[in-house]
Amino acid sequence: MESTLIRSPFVLFVMTMVTGGLAALSIPALGWLIPPLLIASLAYAVLAAFFTTRYTTYHLGLDWLLKLNFCLFVIFMNQTAFEQWFSQRIPMAISAAYLVLLAAVYVLGCRMERQTNWSKFDQTRTSPTLAITKGKVQRIVRSRTNAKRKSSSRNASNIGAGLGVAALGMVGAVFGARGKELLVLVVVTGFMAAPFVWLRYLVIYGVGIREVRKVERERGERFELDNAAALQEARRKMFFARLLNPRLRQQV
């Protein structure tokens, strides 16, 4: 668990380099924006991996980098898919319209989530997904108990994937030379539709971070990760962590 907390910020930094590079290649005008983003994401990665034990500091940066990577990848995918069909401005307009729509759905989902599960969080400090106890934030993970439903869902996914591959093969056979462009277009369409399915999970994650932060501001408190002590111990065993963070060298 602790090693995952240390690795995750750097994984997202690498993802930012990849998606930022792809976006800059597809739209050269974005090239000036990528270096500041990389500097900011690297600074966050070092802070989150080697320094902070505060819940909101760690997870807020993670949340923003996830969204940033998705936006950059959407720009690249749309540019790649639609440049064969339209001029360069049309894919950019499609990306902008899509991201605005996704943001609107996200904001609406956040409002509904707050009203449903977080109306009394500042008083009880407990919600269906996390709780604050003794100054630490404990994430509540609920296991799936309906194995039959899980198995059925997996089978349906496998069947859907098989049908999708067959349909794409037919598209390539029927449309010949244009089959490749249509294949890319179908893949991009599926990629753009996917977030509307799992957006509810991102909504719950994002709302939880901001509600904890709201309580911190109102009460003047700072809440730590529930495994902060174990995380610091794991950091103490890493050379680069001790090199960058003097506090780790002072601890016994």
Backbone as CSV, one residue per row, in Angstrom:
resi,resn,N_x,N_y,N_z,CA_x,CA_y,CA_z,C_x,C_y,C_z
1,MET,0.826,-1.204,0.000,0.000,0.000,0.000,0.863,1.259,0.000
2,GLU,1.849,1.292,0.911,2.700,2.476,0.997,3.534,2.665,-0.272
3,SER,4.031,1.554,-0.831,4.813,1.655,-2.063,3.962,2.179,-3.211
4,THR,2.683,1.827,-3.208,1.776,2.333,-4.245,1.593,3.838,-4.102
5,LEU,1.483,4.314,-2.863,1.351,5.752,-2.630,2.591,6.505,-3.104
6,ILE,3.752,5.885,-2.982,4.986,6.535,-3.414,5.115,6.500,-4.935
7,ARG,4.721,5.404,-5.555,4.885,5.261,-7.011,3.858,6.043,-7.804
8,SER,2.629,6.114,-7.322,1.527,6.669,-8.120,1.786,8.078,-8.640
9,PRO,2.304,9.020,-7.825,2.559,10.363,-8.367,3.562,10.358,-9.516
10,PHE,4.590,9.513,-9.448,5.574,9.466,-10.525,5.013,8.789,-11.776
11,VAL,4.133,7.814,-11.578,3.455,7.201,-12.726,2.630,8.247,-13.464
12,LEU,1.928,9.084,-12.707,1.132,10.142,-13.331,2.011,11.195,-13.998
13,PHE,3.188,11.454,-13.439,4.118,12.380,-14.090,4.572,11.838,-15.438
14,VAL,4.893,10.556,-15.502,5.283,9.934,-16.775,4.121,9.982,-17.762
15,MET,2.917,9.705,-17.272,1.747,9.788,-18.141,1.561,11.203,-18.682
16,THR,1.837,12.197,-17.854,1.716,13.589,-18.302,2.728,13.890,-19.408
17,MET,3.944,13.356,-19.279,4.933,13.535,-20.335,4.450,12.922,-21.645
18,VAL,3.869,11.720,-21.552,3.418,11.022,-22.760,2.229,11.734,-23.392
19,THR,1.189,11.982,-22.605,-0.012,12.617,-23.166,0.265,14.057,-23.588
20,GLY,1.106,14.754,-22.826,1.464,16.116,-23.211,2.244,16.145,-24.511
21,GLY,3.168,15.193,-24.667,3.918,15.112,-25.919,3.036,14.786,-27.101
22,LEU,2.107,13.848,-26.918,1.189,13.489,-28.003,0.289,14.666,-28.381
23,ALA,-0.210,15.377,-27.366,-1.073,16.528,-27.641,-0.300,17.625,-28.370
24,ALA,0.958,17.852,-27.971,1.769,18.875,-28.628,2.105,18.492,-30.063
25,LEU,2.296,17.192,-30.322,2.553,16.746,-31.688,1.330,16.931,-32.580
26,SER,0.162,16.677,-32.019,-1.062,16.801,-32.820,-1.465,18.257,-33.010
27,ILE,-1.206,19.100,-31.992,-1.512,20.534,-32.076,-0.279,21.299,-31.605
28,PRO,0.617,21.686,-32.517,1.873,22.343,-32.123,1.682,23.588,-31.268
29,ALA,0.545,24.263,-31.395,0.309,25.471,-30.604,0.288,25.186,-29.106
30,LEU,0.053,23.921,-28.724,0.032,23.559,-27.312,1.433,23.353,-26.743
31,GLY,2.453,23.400,-27.602,3.807,23.118,-27.154,4.276,24.019,-26.032
32,TRP,3.868,25.292,-26.028,4.304,26.229,-24.990,3.695,25.897,-23.634
33,LEU,2.559,25.158,-23.645,1.872,24.860,-22.389,2.458,23.639,-21.684
34,ILE,3.081,22.740,-22.436,3.518,21.473,-21.871,4.657,21.625,-20.850
35,PRO,5.727,22.390,-21.118,6.803,22.496,-20.115,6.342,22.958,-18.737
36,PRO,5.509,24.027,-18.620,5.035,24.396,-17.271,4.225,23.276,-16.609
37,LEU,3.427,22.555,-17.399,2.657,21.450,-16.832,3.571,20.342,-16.314
38,LEU,4.626,20.051,-17.048,5.562,19.014,-16.625,6.304,19.433,-15.357
39,ILE,6.695,20.699,-15.279,7.383,21.191,-14.085,6.462,21.101,-12.866
40,ALA,5.206,21.511,-13.049,4.245,21.473,-11.941,3.948,20.038,-11.516
41,SER,3.794,19.136,-12.488,3.482,17.747,-12.161,4.667,17.055,-11.490
42,LEU,5.895,17.397,-11.904,7.076,16.823,-11.250,7.192,17.328,-9.814
43,ALA,6.948,18.622,-9.609,6.989,19.173,-8.257,5.956,18.489,-7.367
44,TYR,4.765,18.274,-7.904,3.749,17.570,-7.119,4.179,16.137,-6.820
45,ALA,4.748,15.441,-7.831,5.154,14.049,-7.641,6.161,13.917,-6.514
46,VAL,7.142,14.808,-6.472,8.153,14.775,-5.409,7.507,15.076,-4.051
47,LEU,6.632,16.084,-4.011,5.960,16.443,-2.759,5.108,15.291,-2.237
48,ALA,4.305,14.705,-3.134,3.392,13.646,-2.706,4.129,12.365,-2.353
49,ALA,5.173,12.036,-3.090,5.863,10.768,-2.866,6.773,10.794,-1.646
50,PHE,7.430,11.930,-1.389,8.487,11.953,-0.384,8.226,12.865,0.816
51,PHE,7.217,13.734,0.746,7.069,14.727,1.803,5.732,14.641,2.542
52,THR,4.638,14.907,1.862,3.373,15.129,2.553,2.765,13.849,3.123
53,THR,2.089,14.000,4.243,1.240,12.942,4.785,-0.207,13.425,4.893
54,ARG,-0.463,14.636,4.431,-1.803,15.213,4.500,-2.682,14.625,3.393
55,TYR,-3.870,14.210,3.747,-4.767,13.534,2.806,-5.114,14.411,1.613
56,THR,-5.548,15.641,1.862,-6.003,16.484,0.761,-4.848,16.902,-0.148
57,THR,-3.677,17.165,0.398,-2.531,17.540,-0.429,-2.176,16.418,-1.380
58,TYR,-2.165,15.202,-0.859,-1.809,14.055,-1.703,-2.862,13.794,-2.775
59,HIS,-4.109,13.650,-2.372,-5.140,13.203,-3.303,-5.651,14.304,-4.224
60,LEU,-5.582,15.555,-3.806,-6.034,16.634,-4.684,-5.147,16.726,-5.924
61,GLY,-3.839,16.613,-5.737,-2.945,16.613,-6.883,-3.162,15.408,-7.778
62,LEU,-3.396,14.260,-7.171,-3.665,13.045,-7.942,-4.921,13.221,-8.790
63,ASP,-5.937,13.789,-8.184,-7.206,14.005,-8.884,-7.024,14.935,-10.084
64,TRP,-6.295,16.038,-9.890,-6.086,16.992,-10.978,-5.246,16.393,-12.104
65,LEU,-4.232,15.615,-11.765,-3.387,15.025,-12.804,-4.146,13.973,-13.608
66,LEU,-5.018,13.229,-12.969,-5.849,12.270,-13.697,-6.712,12.989,-14.732
67,LYS,-7.332,14.083,-14.319,-8.179,14.843,-15.240,-7.353,15.474,-16.358
68,LEU,-6.186,16.011,-16.003,-5.324,16.634,-17.007,-4.884,15.622,-18.058
69,ASN,-4.455,14.449,-17.629,-4.023,13.421,-18.571,-5.140,13.001,-19.501
70,PHE,-6.338,12.887,-18.952,-7.471,12.504,-19.789,-7.750,13.578,-20.841
71,CYS,-7.722,14.841,-20.441,-7.990,15.930,-21.388,-6.947,15.963,-22.504
72,LEU,-5.676,15.814,-22.147,-4.616,15.828,-23.159,-4.767,14.655,-24.120
73,PHE,-5.133,13.496,-23.583,-5.287,12.325,-24.449,-6.501,12.467,-25.364
74,VAL,-7.562,13.078,-24.864,-8.739,13.328,-25.703,-8.369,14.232,-26.878
75,ILE,-7.593,15.265,-26.610,-7.170,16.172,-27.691,-6.388,15.420,-28.756
76,PHE,-5.457,14.579,-28.315,-4.655,13.801,-29.269,-5.521,12.832,-30.063
77,MET,-6.406,12.105,-29.375,-7.246,11.107,-30.045,-8.179,11.771,-31.061
78,ASN,-8.791,12.862,-30.681,-9.704,13.542,-31.606,-8.971,14.080,-32.826
79,GLN,-7.814,14.650,-32.590,-7.040,15.182,-33.707,-6.642,14.067,-34.669
80,THR,-6.256,12.926,-34.114,-5.856,11.787,-34.946,-7.036,11.219,-35.721
81,ALA,-8.183,11.138,-35.069,-9.345,10.504,-35.689,-10.004,11.375,-36.739
82,PHE,-10.093,12.683,-36.465,-10.903,13.549,-37.323,-10.102,14.334,-38.362
83,GLU,-8.766,14.290,-38.274,-7.988,15.060,-39.237,-8.111,14.512,-40.653
84,GLN,-8.494,13.222,-40.775,-8.689,12.635,-42.092,-10.017,13.063,-42.725
85,TRP,-10.887,13.626,-41.886,-12.226,13.954,-42.351,-12.479,15.455,-42.408
86,PHE,-11.845,16.214,-41.510,-12.132,17.641,-41.414,-10.830,18.437,-41.375
87,SER,-10.950,19.753,-41.453,-9.806,20.630,-41.274,-9.400,20.639,-39.801
88,GLN,-8.246,21.238,-39.488,-7.705,21.163,-38.132,-8.598,21.824,-37.097
89,ARG,-9.338,22.844,-37.469,-10.162,23.559,-36.490,-11.340,22.721,-36.002
90,ILE,-11.866,21.867,-36.873,-13.037,21.066,-36.484,-12.705,20.106,-35.349
91,PRO,-11.604,19.311,-35.430,-11.280,18.446,-34.287,-11.078,19.215,-32.988
92,MET,-10.465,20.404,-33.072,-10.281,21.217,-31.866,-11.626,21.646,-31.295
93,ALA,-12.558,22.006,-32.168,-13.892,22.400,-31.707,-14.625,21.214,-31.086
94,ILE,-14.455,20.032,-31.682,-15.089,18.822,-31.133,-14.531,18.522,-29.740
95,SER,-13.205,18.624,-29.598,-12.585,18.372,-28.294,-13.088,19.363,-27.250
96,ALA,-13.155,20.652,-27.619,-13.605,21.672,-26.679,-15.054,21.432,-26.253
97,ALA,-15.917,21.134,-27.231,-17.326,20.894,-26.917,-17.484,19.659,-26.030
98,TYR,-16.718,18.626,-26.333,-16.799,17.402,-25.545,-16.350,17.635,-24.104
99,LEU,-15.237,18.331,-23.933,-14.722,18.573,-22.587,-15.659,19.474,-21.781
100,VAL,-16.293,20.440,-22.440,-17.274,21.282,-21.752,-18.473,20.448,-21.296
101,LEU,-18.948,19.566,-22.190,-20.070,18.692,-21.823,-19.695,17.777,-20.668
102,LEU,-18.501,17.184,-20.732,-18.059,16.290,-19.670,-17.929,17.040,-18.347
103,ALA,-17.409,18.269,-18.397,-17.278,19.074,-17.182,-18.649,19.397,-16.590
104,ALA,-19.617,19.692,-17.461,-20.967,20.005,-16.976,-21.589,18.791,-16.289
105,VAL,-21.417,17.616,-16.885,-21.946,16.386,-16.279,-21.248,16.112,-14.953
106,TYR,-19.939,16.371,-14.905,-19.175,16.146,-13.679,-19.658,17.068,-12.556
107,VAL,-19.850,18.335,-12.876,-20.319,19.293,-11.872,-21.701,18.910,-11.369
108,LEU,-22.584,18.528,-12.274,-23.922,18.091,-11.873,-23.849,16.847,-10.993
109,GLY,-22.987,15.912,-11.370,-22.824,14.712,-10.560,-22.293,15.025,-9.172
110,CYS,-21.363,15.983,-9.086,-20.824,16.388,-7.780,-21.911,16.989,-6.894
111,ARG,-22.758,17.814,-7.497,-23.841,18.426,-6.718,-24.793,17.350,-6.173
112,MET,-25.154,16.398,-6.998,-26.056,15.327,-6.564,-25.401,14.458,-5.497
113,GLU,-24.115,14.168,-5.660,-23.395,13.353,-4.683,-23.330,14.059,-3.333
114,ARG,-23.059,15.350,-3.340,-23.008,16.094,-2.074,-24.357,16.066,-1.373
115,GLN,-25.430,16.302,-2.112,-26.757,16.324,-1.518,-27.150,14.953,-0.971
116,THR,-26.687,13.897,-1.618,-27.101,12.550,-1.228,-26.313,12.005,-0.043
117,ASN,-24.992,12.174,-0.062,-24.149,11.468,0.903,-23.279,12.352,1.793
118,TRP,-23.273,13.678,1.573,-22.317,14.499,2.300,-22.955,15.687,3.020
119,SER,-24.258,15.705,3.152,-24.937,16.866,3.735,-24.568,17.090,5.199
120,LYS,-24.247,16.028,5.947,-23.915,16.154,7.366,-22.473,15.745,7.658
121,PHE,-21.640,15.740,6.623,-20.267,15.268,6.817,-19.476,16.161,7.768
122,ASP,-19.726,17.461,7.729,-18.984,18.365,8.611,-19.303,18.115,10.079
123,GLN,-20.447,17.484,10.357,-20.826,17.185,11.733,-20.415,15.770,12.145
124,THR,-20.726,14.795,11.274,-20.460,13.395,11.622,-19.064,12.936,11.221
125,ARG,-18.491,13.608,10.207,-17.195,13.226,9.640,-17.196,11.790,9.130
126,THR,-18.344,11.343,8.703,-18.491,9.990,8.173,-19.346,10.025,6.916
127,SER,-18.939,9.277,5.906,-19.695,9.163,4.666,-19.616,7.713,4.200
128,PRO,-20.342,7.351,3.140,-20.257,5.961,2.663,-18.890,5.556,2.132
129,THR,-18.008,6.519,1.832,-16.726,6.169,1.216,-15.505,6.505,2.066
130,LEU,-15.635,7.395,3.038,-14.504,7.702,3.909,-14.996,8.254,5.236
131,ALA,-14.109,8.189,6.225,-14.429,8.703,7.562,-13.175,9.305,8.167
132,ILE,-13.369,10.338,8.987,-12.255,10.982,9.681,-12.289,10.536,11.137
133,THR,-11.238,9.856,11.561,-11.147,9.377,12.942,-9.759,9.678,13.481
134,LYS,-9.712,10.349,14.621,-8.455,10.677,15.303,-7.483,11.419,14.387
135,GLY,-8.025,12.342,13.611,-7.177,13.170,12.767,-6.681,12.505,11.499
136,LYS,-7.195,11.330,11.183,-6.776,10.612,9.982,-7.994,10.283,9.119
137,VAL,-7.761,10.240,7.811,-8.838,9.943,6.870,-8.741,8.479,6.474
138,GLN,-9.788,7.753,6.780,-9.838,6.330,6.461,-10.789,6.099,5.303
139,ARG,-10.277,5.530,4.211,-11.116,5.227,3.063,-11.871,3.938,3.313
140,ILE,-13.144,3.928,2.981,-14.014,2.773,3.188,-14.193,2.071,1.854
141,VAL,-13.686,0.856,1.757,-13.785,0.070,0.525,-14.807,-1.031,0.742
142,ARG,-15.840,-1.041,-0.080,-16.904,-2.028,0.042,-16.685,-3.140,-0.978
143,SER,-16.636,-4.379,-0.502,-16.423,-5.509,-1.399,-17.724,-5.894,-2.088
144,ARG,-17.597,-6.497,-3.266,-18.760,-6.986,-4.000,-19.130,-8.370,-3.477
145,THR,-20.369,-8.515,-3.024,-20.796,-9.783,-2.444,-21.562,-10.647,-3.422
146,ASN,-22.080,-10.060,-4.493,-22.871,-10.823,-5.447,-21.963,-11.360,-6.541
147,ALA,-21.383,-12.559,-6.297,-20.445,-13.141,-7.253,-21.133,-13.490,-8.562
148,LYS,-22.395,-13.921,-8.483,-23.121,-14.288,-9.690,-23.290,-13.086,-10.603
149,ARG,-23.643,-11.923,-10.012,-23.814,-10.719,-10.807,-22.483,-10.306,-11.416
150,LYS,-21.402,-10.466,-10.639,-20.079,-10.104,-11.137,-19.699,-10.983,-12.320
151,SER,-19.970,-12.294,-12.195,-19.655,-13.217,-13.278,-20.466,-12.912,-14.515
152,SER,-21.757,-12.588,-14.326,-22.615,-12.265,-15.462,-22.141,-11.002,-16.155
153,SER,-21.729,-10.025,-15.367,-21.235,-8.780,-15.940,-19.969,-9.020,-16.748
154,ARG,-19.093,-9.880,-16.244,-17.858,-10.177,-16.963,-18.150,-10.897,-18.268
155,ASN,-19.095,-11.860,-18.230,-19.453,-12.576,-19.450,-20.043,-11.638,-20.490
156,ALA,-20.891,-10.708,-20.020,-21.488,-9.745,-20.949,-20.408,-8.860,-21.573
157,SER,-19.406,-8.498,-20.775,-18.320,-7.674,-21.309,-17.537,-8.430,-22.369
158,ASN,-17.273,-9.726,-22.108,-16.533,-10.528,-23.075,-17.306,-10.680,-24.381
159,ILE,-18.619,-10.907,-24.268,-19.447,-11.041,-25.466,-19.469,-9.734,-26.235
160,GLY,-19.611,-8.609,-25.512,-19.621,-7.304,-26.167,-18.317,-7.013,-26.870
161,ALA,-17.195,-7.396,-26.234,-15.897,-7.176,-26.862,-15.769,-8.007,-28.134
162,GLY,-16.241,-9.261,-28.085,-16.183,-10.116,-29.269,-17.015,-9.566,-30.409
163,LEU,-18.230,-9.123,-30.089,-19.085,-8.533,-31.120,-18.468,-7.259,-31.683
164,GLY,-17.816,-6.479,-30.814,-17.185,-5.258,-31.282,-16.056,-5.536,-32.258
165,VAL,-15.226,-6.525,-31.942,-14.135,-6.889,-32.847,-14.677,-7.375,-34.178
166,ALA,-15.738,-8.204,-34.132,-16.339,-8.695,-35.376,-16.909,-7.554,-36.205
167,ALA,-17.586,-6.612,-35.538,-18.169,-5.477,-36.258,-17.084,-4.626,-36.908
168,LEU,-15.987,-4.410,-36.184,-14.892,-3.619,-36.746,-14.259,-4.327,-37.939
169,GLY,-14.172,-5.665,-37.852,-13.654,-6.418,-38.995,-14.546,-6.270,-40.215
170,MET,-15.850,-6.295,-40.008,-16.781,-6.116,-41.115,-16.670,-4.717,-41.705
171,VAL,-16.485,-3.717,-40.827,-16.317,-2.343,-41.311,-15.105,-2.250,-42.227
172,GLY,-13.989,-2.879,-41.805,-12.793,-2.837,-42.617,-12.973,-3.539,-43.951
173,ALA,-13.708,-4.662,-43.939,-13.919,-5.406,-45.184,-14.841,-4.661,-46.141
174,VAL,-15.863,-4.007,-45.616,-16.846,-3.347,-46.465,-16.311,-2.041,-47.035
175,PHE,-15.624,-1.263,-46.176,-15.226,0.072,-46.605,-13.805,0.130,-47.176
176,GLY,-13.084,-0.980,-47.132,-11.792,-1.062,-47.785,-10.817,-0.015,-47.298
177,ALA,-10.393,0.874,-48.187,-9.351,1.852,-47.886,-9.749,2.786,-46.749
178,ARG,-11.044,3.042,-46.627,-11.501,3.939,-45.560,-11.740,3.195,-44.258
179,GLY,-11.522,1.886,-44.290,-11.775,1.098,-43.092,-10.901,1.500,-41.920
180,LYS,-9.620,1.831,-42.200,-8.712,2.222,-41.131,-9.198,3.491,-40.445
181,GLU,-9.589,4.499,-41.250,-10.073,5.749,-40.666,-11.344,5.524,-39.856
182,LEU,-12.243,4.671,-40.381,-13.477,4.381,-39.649,-13.193,3.614,-38.368
183,LEU,-12.201,2.723,-38.417,-11.831,1.979,-37.222,-11.355,2.932,-36.127
184,VAL,-10.463,3.857,-36.495,-9.974,4.838,-35.528,-11.124,5.679,-34.993
185,LEU,-12.056,6.053,-35.881,-13.188,6.871,-35.476,-14.064,6.142,-34.459
186,VAL,-14.297,4.839,-34.685,-15.110,4.048,-33.760,-14.407,3.924,-32.413
187,VAL,-13.088,3.684,-32.435,-12.334,3.564,-31.185,-12.395,4.865,-30.385
188,VAL,-12.214,5.993,-31.064,-12.256,7.293,-30.388,-13.645,7.552,-29.818
189,THR,-14.683,7.192,-30.573,-16.047,7.379,-30.092,-16.296,6.570,-28.823
190,GLY,-15.814,5.322,-28.819,-15.946,4.500,-27.620,-15.185,5.064,-26.451
191,PHE,-13.980,5.598,-26.716,-13.171,6.206,-25.665,-13.858,7.423,-25.078
192,MET,-14.494,8.213,-25.931,-15.169,9.416,-25.464,-16.447,9.089,-24.698
193,ALA,-17.071,7.964,-25.032,-18.307,7.580,-24.342,-18.029,6.947,-22.984
194,ALA,-16.862,6.304,-22.847,-16.553,5.569,-21.624,-16.626,6.410,-20.351
195,PRO,-16.076,7.644,-20.334,-16.108,8.419,-19.080,-17.505,8.645,-18.517
196,PHE,-18.513,8.705,-19.381,-19.864,8.919,-18.882,-20.372,7.698,-18.110
197,VAL,-19.708,6.540,-18.302,-20.079,5.326,-17.577,-19.416,5.308,-16.203
198,TRP,-18.087,5.568,-16.165,-17.388,5.496,-14.880,-17.188,6.850,-14.226
199,LEU,-17.849,7.876,-14.745,-17.718,9.204,-14.153,-18.205,9.246,-12.706
200,ARG,-19.169,8.410,-12.360,-19.705,8.433,-10.999,-18.625,8.076,-9.965
201,TYR,-17.672,7.212,-10.352,-16.603,6.865,-9.424,-15.648,8.043,-9.222
202,LEU,-15.359,8.769,-10.296,-14.515,9.951,-10.181,-15.216,11.045,-9.385
203,VAL,-16.528,11.145,-9.542,-17.306,12.122,-8.783,-17.191,11.845,-7.284
204,ILE,-17.368,10.598,-6.892,-17.287,10.233,-5.479,-15.896,10.528,-4.930
205,TYR,-14.870,10.191,-5.707,-13.484,10.435,-5.283,-13.216,11.930,-5.128
206,GLY,-13.591,12.713,-6.141,-13.346,14.150,-6.108,-14.120,14.861,-5.020
207,VAL,-15.392,14.497,-4.837,-16.208,15.131,-3.799,-15.634,14.825,-2.418
208,GLY,-15.190,13.596,-2.224,-14.619,13.229,-0.926,-13.415,14.083,-0.571
209,ILE,-12.534,14.308,-1.532,-11.348,15.135,-1.287,-11.750,16.545,-0.891
210,ARG,-12.680,17.113,-1.631,-13.057,18.511,-1.404,-13.883,18.692,-0.132
211,GLU,-14.644,17.674,0.251,-15.386,17.778,1.505,-14.454,17.700,2.704
212,VAL,-13.438,16.860,2.621,-12.438,16.822,3.689,-11.709,18.158,3.772
213,ARG,-11.377,18.721,2.627,-10.705,20.017,2.599,-11.595,21.112,3.179
214,LYS,-12.893,21.033,2.908,-13.836,22.017,3.439,-13.868,21.973,4.962
215,VAL,-13.879,20.769,5.523,-13.866,20.627,6.975,-12.559,21.168,7.547
216,GLU,-11.448,20.918,6.849,-10.161,21.442,7.307,-10.186,22.965,7.402
217,ARG,-10.755,23.600,6.397,-10.800,25.061,6.384,-11.713,25.595,7.482
218,GLU,-12.854,24.965,7.660,-13.817,25.458,8.641,-13.347,25.230,10.073
219,ARG,-12.688,24.097,10.320,-12.271,23.762,11.678,-10.809,24.118,11.972
220,GLY,-10.070,24.530,10.946,-8.662,24.852,11.160,-7.828,23.642,11.516
221,GLU,-8.177,22.479,10.986,-7.453,21.243,11.260,-6.798,20.721,9.987
222,ARG,-5.875,19.774,10.163,-5.229,19.107,9.047,-5.322,17.602,9.266
223,PHE,-5.869,16.878,8.295,-6.076,15.449,8.445,-5.068,14.670,7.609
224,GLU,-4.510,13.614,8.199,-3.472,12.835,7.554,-4.044,11.593,6.874
225,LEU,-3.230,10.984,6.021,-3.543,9.669,5.483,-3.596,8.673,6.631
226,ASP,-4.458,7.688,6.535,-4.635,6.767,7.660,-3.387,5.914,7.918
227,ASN,-2.535,5.719,6.918,-1.311,4.945,7.101,-0.071,5.839,7.035
228,ALA,-0.191,7.052,7.575,0.902,8.028,7.492,2.181,7.512,8.137
229,ALA,2.071,6.826,9.280,3.263,6.329,9.972,3.977,5.266,9.132
230,ALA,3.218,4.352,8.562,3.820,3.315,7.713,4.404,3.918,6.440
231,LEU,3.765,4.959,5.916,4.274,5.628,4.720,5.616,6.294,5.007
232,GLN,5.730,6.963,6.151,6.989,7.590,6.518,8.094,6.549,6.721
233,GLU,7.731,5.404,7.262,8.708,4.332,7.441,9.194,3.806,6.096
234,ALA,8.280,3.664,5.145,8.662,3.215,3.809,9.547,4.248,3.119
235,ARG,9.252,5.516,3.310,10.082,6.575,2.726,11.483,6.575,3.328
236,ARG,11.563,6.287,4.614,12.855,6.313,5.295,13.810,5.266,4.740
237,LYS,13.267,4.248,4.129,14.093,3.178,3.569,14.577,3.477,2.154
238,MET,14.120,4.615,1.590,14.482,4.975,0.216,15.548,6.062,0.235
239,PHE,16.604,5.851,-0.545,17.732,6.787,-0.562,17.301,8.178,-1.022
240,PHE,16.572,8.252,-2.136,16.180,9.552,-2.673,15.231,10.282,-1.729
241,ALA,14.370,9.534,-1.050,13.459,10.174,-0.098,14.238,10.805,1.042
242,ARG,15.218,10.076,1.586,16.041,10.631,2.669,16.897,11.791,2.181
243,LEU,17.344,11.705,0.923,18.182,12.768,0.377,17.404,14.070,0.235
244,LEU,16.153,13.970,-0.200,15.359,15.167,-0.462,14.639,15.689,0.771
245,ASN,14.270,14.801,1.688,13.476,15.192,2.845,14.316,15.072,4.126
246,PRO,14.815,16.188,4.661,15.665,16.136,5.857,14.963,15.527,7.066
247,ARG,13.650,15.668,7.153,12.934,15.132,8.312,13.065,13.612,8.418
248,LEU,13.163,12.943,7.268,13.310,11.493,7.280,14.668,11.087,7.858
249,ARG,15.666,11.926,7.679,16.994,11.620,8.227,17.044,11.880,9.732
250,GLN,16.170,12.762,10.202,16.178,13.102,11.637,15.413,12.109,12.470
251,GLN,14.454,11.390,11.829,13.631,10.450,12.562,14.432,9.196,12.892
252,VAL,14.160,8.634,14.042,14.837,7.418,14.469,13.993,6.220,14.090
